[in-house]
Amino acid sequence: MINVVNALPQVVAPALAAPTVTYLGGYRVLYLVVAVIGVAEAVLVRRITGVD
């Protein structure tokens, strides 16, 4: 299961990046989308108070 968790982003990222670059405006939009996702991840991780 841990292998799926490690490999899944490497499969999904190109599948999402290609249409973003092709249809939504190029690399500038791609970098904006990546920045928004990064900020959202930081906010969500910050809310974690502990791990059992």
Chimera marker file (.cmm) of the C-alpha trace (Angstrom):
<marker_set name="trace">
<marker id="1" x="0.000" y="0.000" z="0.000" r="1" g="1" b="0" radius="0.5"/>
<marker id="2" x="2.845" y="2.390" z="0.776" r="1" g="1" b="0" radius="0.5"/>
<marker id="3" x="4.125" y="1.951" z="-2.778" r="1" g="1" b="0" radius="0.5"/>
<marker id="4" x="0.787" y="3.184" z="-4.160" r="1" g="1" b="0" radius="0.5"/>
<marker id="5" x="0.962" y="6.240" z="-1.916" r="1" g="1" b="0" radius="0.5"/>
<marker id="6" x="4.448" y="7.042" z="-3.202" r="1" g="1" b="0" radius="0.5"/>
<marker id="7" x="3.756" y="6.362" z="-6.898" r="1" g="1" b="0" radius="0.5"/>
<marker id="8" x="0.264" y="7.825" z="-7.308" r="1" g="1" b="0" radius="0.5"/>
<marker id="9" x="1.318" y="11.515" z="-7.435" r="1" g="1" b="0" radius="0.5"/>
<marker id="10" x="3.874" y="10.674" z="-10.129" r="1" g="1" b="0" radius="0.5"/>
<marker id="11" x="1.090" y="9.206" z="-12.248" r="1" g="1" b="0" radius="0.5"/>
<marker id="12" x="-1.598" y="11.807" z="-11.549" r="1" g="1" b="0" radius="0.5"/>
<marker id="13" x="0.537" y="14.960" z="-11.878" r="1" g="1" b="0" radius="0.5"/>
<marker id="14" x="1.352" y="14.624" z="-15.590" r="1" g="1" b="0" radius="0.5"/>
<marker id="15" x="-2.238" y="13.621" z="-16.326" r="1" g="1" b="0" radius="0.5"/>
<marker id="16" x="-3.449" y="16.866" z="-14.731" r="1" g="1" b="0" radius="0.5"/>
<marker id="17" x="-0.615" y="19.078" z="-15.945" r="1" g="1" b="0" radius="0.5"/>
<marker id="18" x="-0.954" y="18.271" z="-19.639" r="1" g="1" b="0" radius="0.5"/>
<marker id="19" x="-4.554" y="19.504" z="-20.010" r="1" g="1" b="0" radius="0.5"/>
<marker id="20" x="-3.771" y="22.505" z="-17.829" r="1" g="1" b="0" radius="0.5"/>
<marker id="21" x="-0.902" y="23.563" z="-20.093" r="1" g="1" b="0" radius="0.5"/>
<marker id="22" x="-2.769" y="22.735" z="-23.301" r="1" g="1" b="0" radius="0.5"/>
<marker id="23" x="-6.246" y="24.102" z="-22.630" r="1" g="1" b="0" radius="0.5"/>
<marker id="24" x="-6.055" y="26.556" z="-19.734" r="1" g="1" b="0" radius="0.5"/>
<marker id="25" x="-3.310" y="28.938" z="-20.765" r="1" g="1" b="0" radius="0.5"/>
<marker id="26" x="0.139" y="27.412" z="-20.589" r="1" g="1" b="0" radius="0.5"/>
<marker id="27" x="2.791" y="27.145" z="-17.944" r="1" g="1" b="0" radius="0.5"/>
<marker id="28" x="1.869" y="30.410" z="-16.234" r="1" g="1" b="0" radius="0.5"/>
<marker id="29" x="-1.520" y="28.956" z="-15.286" r="1" g="1" b="0" radius="0.5"/>
<marker id="30" x="0.101" y="25.648" z="-14.324" r="1" g="1" b="0" radius="0.5"/>
<marker id="31" x="2.435" y="27.411" z="-11.889" r="1" g="1" b="0" radius="0.5"/>
<marker id="32" x="-0.490" y="29.352" z="-10.443" r="1" g="1" b="0" radius="0.5"/>
<marker id="33" x="-2.454" y="26.130" z="-9.908" r="1" g="1" b="0" radius="0.5"/>
<marker id="34" x="0.567" y="24.492" z="-8.268" r="1" g="1" b="0" radius="0.5"/>
<marker id="35" x="1.017" y="27.514" z="-5.972" r="1" g="1" b="0" radius="0.5"/>
<marker id="36" x="-2.630" y="27.391" z="-4.901" r="1" g="1" b="0" radius="0.5"/>
<marker id="37" x="-2.390" y="23.660" z="-4.207" r="1" g="1" b="0" radius="0.5"/>
<marker id="38" x="0.798" y="24.212" z="-2.189" r="1" g="1" b="0" radius="0.5"/>
<marker id="39" x="-0.811" y="26.897" z="-0.023" r="1" g="1" b="0" radius="0.5"/>
<marker id="40" x="-3.886" y="24.707" z="0.506" r="1" g="1" b="0" radius="0.5"/>
<marker id="41" x="-1.643" y="21.816" z="1.581" r="1" g="1" b="0" radius="0.5"/>
<marker id="42" x="0.227" y="24.038" z="4.026" r="1" g="1" b="0" radius="0.5"/>
<marker id="43" x="-3.029" y="25.230" z="5.601" r="1" g="1" b="0" radius="0.5"/>
<marker id="44" x="-4.396" y="21.703" z="5.903" r="1" g="1" b="0" radius="0.5"/>
<marker id="45" x="-1.175" y="20.253" z="7.344" r="1" g="1" b="0" radius="0.5"/>
<marker id="46" x="-0.977" y="23.059" z="9.873" r="1" g="1" b="0" radius="0.5"/>
<marker id="47" x="-4.350" y="22.020" z="11.275" r="1" g="1" b="0" radius="0.5"/>
<marker id="48" x="-3.035" y="18.558" z="12.220" r="1" g="1" b="0" radius="0.5"/>
<marker id="49" x="-2.594" y="18.509" z="15.979" r="1" g="1" b="0" radius="0.5"/>
<marker id="50" x="-1.161" y="15.048" z="16.423" r="1" g="1" b="0" radius="0.5"/>
<marker id="51" x="-0.721" y="11.556" z="15.096" r="1" g="1" b="0" radius="0.5"/>
<marker id="52" x="-1.915" y="8.489" z="16.943" r="1" g="1" b="0" radius="0.5"/>
<link id1="1" id2="2" r="1" g="1" b="0" radius="0.2"/>
<link id1="2" id2="3" r="1" g="1" b="0" radius="0.2"/>
<link id1="3" id2="4" r="1" g="1" b="0" radius="0.2"/>
<link id1="4" id2="5" r="1" g="1" b="0" radius="0.2"/>
<link id1="5" id2="6" r="1" g="1" b="0" radius="0.2"/>
<link id1="6" id2="7" r="1" g="1" b="0" radius="0.2"/>
<link id1="7" id2="8" r="1" g="1" b="0" radius="0.2"/>
<link id1="8" id2="9" r="1" g="1" b="0" radius="0.2"/>
<link id1="9" id2="10" r="1" g="1" b="0" radius="0.2"/>
<link id1="10" id2="11" r="1" g="1" b="0" radius="0.2"/>
<link id1="11" id2="12" r="1" g="1" b="0" radius="0.2"/>
<link id1="12" id2="13" r="1" g="1" b="0" radius="0.2"/>
<link id1="13" id2="14" r="1" g="1" b="0" radius="0.2"/>
<link id1="14" id2="15" r="1" g="1" b="0" radius="0.2"/>
<link id1="15" id2="16" r="1" g="1" b="0" radius="0.2"/>
<link id1="16" id2="17" r="1" g="1" b="0" radius="0.2"/>
<link id1="17" id2="18" r="1" g="1" b="0" radius="0.2"/>
<link id1="18" id2="19" r="1" g="1" b="0" radius="0.2"/>
<link id1="19" id2="20" r="1" g="1" b="0" radius="0.2"/>
<link id1="20" id2="21" r="1" g="1" b="0" radius="0.2"/>
<link id1="21" id2="22" r="1" g="1" b="0" radius="0.2"/>
<link id1="22" id2="23" r="1" g="1" b="0" radius="0.2"/>
<link id1="23" id2="24" r="1" g="1" b="0" radius="0.2"/>
<link id1="24" id2="25" r="1" g="1" b="0" radius="0.2"/>
<link id1="25" id2="26" r="1" g="1" b="0" radius="0.2"/>
<link id1="26" id2="27" r="1" g="1" b="0" radius="0.2"/>
<link id1="27" id2="28" r="1" g="1" b="0" radius="0.2"/>
<link id1="28" id2="29" r="1" g="1" b="0" radius="0.2"/>
<link id1="29" id2="30" r="1" g="1" b="0" radius="0.2"/>
<link id1="30" id2="31" r="1" g="1" b="0" radius="0.2"/>
<link id1="31" id2="32" r="1" g="1" b="0" radius="0.2"/>
<link id1="32" id2="33" r="1" g="1" b="0" radius="0.2"/>
<link id1="33" id2="34" r="1" g="1" b="0" radius="0.2"/>
<link id1="34" id2="35" r="1" g="1" b="0" radius="0.2"/>
<link id1="35" id2="36" r="1" g="1" b="0" radius="0.2"/>
<link id1="36" id2="37" r="1" g="1" b="0" radius="0.2"/>
<link id1="37" id2="38" r="1" g="1" b="0" radius="0.2"/>
<link id1="38" id2="39" r="1" g="1" b="0" radius="0.2"/>
<link id1="39" id2="40" r="1" g="1" b="0" radius="0.2"/>
<link id1="40" id2="41" r="1" g="1" b="0" radius="0.2"/>
<link id1="41" id2="42" r="1" g="1" b="0" radius="0.2"/>
<link id1="42" id2="43" r="1" g="1" b="0" radius="0.2"/>
<link id1="43" id2="44" r="1" g="1" b="0" radius="0.2"/>
<link id1="44" id2="45" r="1" g="1" b="0" radius="0.2"/>
<link id1="45" id2="46" r="1" g="1" b="0" radius="0.2"/>
<link id1="46" id2="47" r="1" g="1" b="0" radius="0.2"/>
<link id1="47" id2="48" r="1" g="1" b="0" radius="0.2"/>
<link id1="48" id2="49" r="1" g="1" b="0" radius="0.2"/>
<link id1="49" id2="50" r="1" g="1" b="0" radius="0.2"/>
<link id1="50" id2="51" r="1" g="1" b="0" radius="0.2"/>
<link id1="51" id2="52" r="1" g="1" b="0" radius="0.2"/>
</marker_set>
